[in-house]
Amino acid sequence: MISPLIVALDYANDREALALAAQLDPAVCRVKVGKELFTTAGPAIVVSLQRMGFEVFLDLKFHDIPQTVAKACKAAARLGVWMLNVHASGGRAMLLAAREAVASTEGRPPLLIAVTVLTSLDDAALHEIGVSGAARDQVRRLAALAAACALDGVVCAAQEAMELREAFPGLLRVTPGIRLAGGAQDDQRRTMTPAAARAAGSDFLVVGRPVTAAADPALALRQILAELAGRLVDSEKPD
Ligand SMILES: O=C(O)c1cc(=O)[nH]c(=O)n1[C@@H]1O[C@H](COP(=O)(O)O)[C@@H](O)[C@H]1O
């Protein structure tokens, strides 16, 4: 049983990331390597996690001119990652170049997904950078572009997942900004609980601090999996 859960290994070095990974089960979740960890640990961390049996989402959110992004995507695809992402706001030519680069890589191509509007942004933050209208409209606009460029999916907030599922059924919906009920929001603005996100049409849930910053990460992961399965874990059952 592989769940829809992707655990974000947002750590400063390979030692800490591998220590958390050792507490996770590759049969139950996937892992995400992001900018901080990749910058310190490099491609070797991807290989180490793959050797432990994990499918790896390489989250480097490429956003540059088409040729640069295409070459970066090709390099990422050669690492044998399961999923990689680019920013949809890089535009049509960049998305098409990324699509072409990934498709032409030998072996099983990774899923290529486009970040729409970061879950740390709300309407006011978008207005400040010149995007008028609501975040959900911008998400829909960028998802339409991702679909037109034949990407495999989008990163969005769970709030937007249902609308995108109806409008673009071929796109996977990957939703970060997952928070347990009553948990700290941190720097996230468009958040949802695990069960609500699934019910709202999310295919994959990206979870970082609710697991990595928990006193007992393995227990936190079990609680999230139980919430997704509609069960209570032992520590939550009434006496
Ligand atoms: O592409 C992503 O993974 C991503 C996109 C987005 O819009 N928002 C977002 O939070 N993320 C990533 O998802 C993870 C969320 O981590 P937590 O907020 O700690 O759960 C981080 O690694 C972010 O880089």
PDBQT file of the ligand as one rigid body, heavy atoms in Angstrom, charges set to zero:
ROOT
HETATM    1  O1  LIG A 301       6.554  22.503  -4.687  1.00  0.00    +0.000 OA
HETATM    2  C1  LIG A 301       6.375  22.316  -3.467  1.00  0.00    +0.000 C 
HETATM    3  O2  LIG A 301       6.619  21.227  -2.965  1.00  0.00    +0.000 OA
HETATM    4  C2  LIG A 301       5.755  23.412  -2.684  1.00  0.00    +0.000 A 
HETATM    5  C3  LIG A 301       4.942  24.275  -3.385  1.00  0.00    +0.000 A 
HETATM    6  C4  LIG A 301       4.127  25.179  -2.695  1.00  0.00    +0.000 A 
HETATM    7  O3  LIG A 301       3.341  25.910  -3.278  1.00  0.00    +0.000 OA
HETATM    8  N1  LIG A 301       4.204  25.216  -1.340  1.00  0.00    +0.000 N 
HETATM    9  C5  LIG A 301       5.057  24.410  -0.617  1.00  0.00    +0.000 A 
HETATM   10  O4  LIG A 301       5.040  24.488   0.614  1.00  0.00    +0.000 OA
HETATM   11  N2  LIG A 301       5.889  23.538  -1.290  1.00  0.00    +0.000 N 
HETATM   12  C6  LIG A 301       6.869  22.721  -0.543  1.00  0.00    +0.000 C 
HETATM   13  O5  LIG A 301       6.167  21.843   0.331  1.00  0.00    +0.000 OA
HETATM   14  C7  LIG A 301       6.821  21.726   1.590  1.00  0.00    +0.000 C 
HETATM   15  C8  LIG A 301       5.862  22.158   2.674  1.00  0.00    +0.000 C 
HETATM   16  O6  LIG A 301       6.477  22.025   3.921  1.00  0.00    +0.000 OA
HETATM   17  P1  LIG A 301       5.703  22.282   5.292  1.00  0.00    +0.000 P 
HETATM   18  O7  LIG A 301       5.101  23.646   5.204  1.00  0.00    +0.000 OA
HETATM   19  O8  LIG A 301       6.803  22.185   6.312  1.00  0.00    +0.000 OA
HETATM   20  O9  LIG A 301       4.681  21.194   5.412  1.00  0.00    +0.000 OA
HETATM   21  C9  LIG A 301       8.084  22.584   1.523  1.00  0.00    +0.000 C 
HETATM   22  O10 LIG A 301       9.159  21.734   1.217  1.00  0.00    +0.000 OA
HETATM   23  C10 LIG A 301       7.825  23.539   0.365  1.00  0.00    +0.000 C 
HETATM   24  O11 LIG A 301       9.006  23.863  -0.333  1.00  0.00    +0.000 OA
ENDROOT
TORSDOF 0
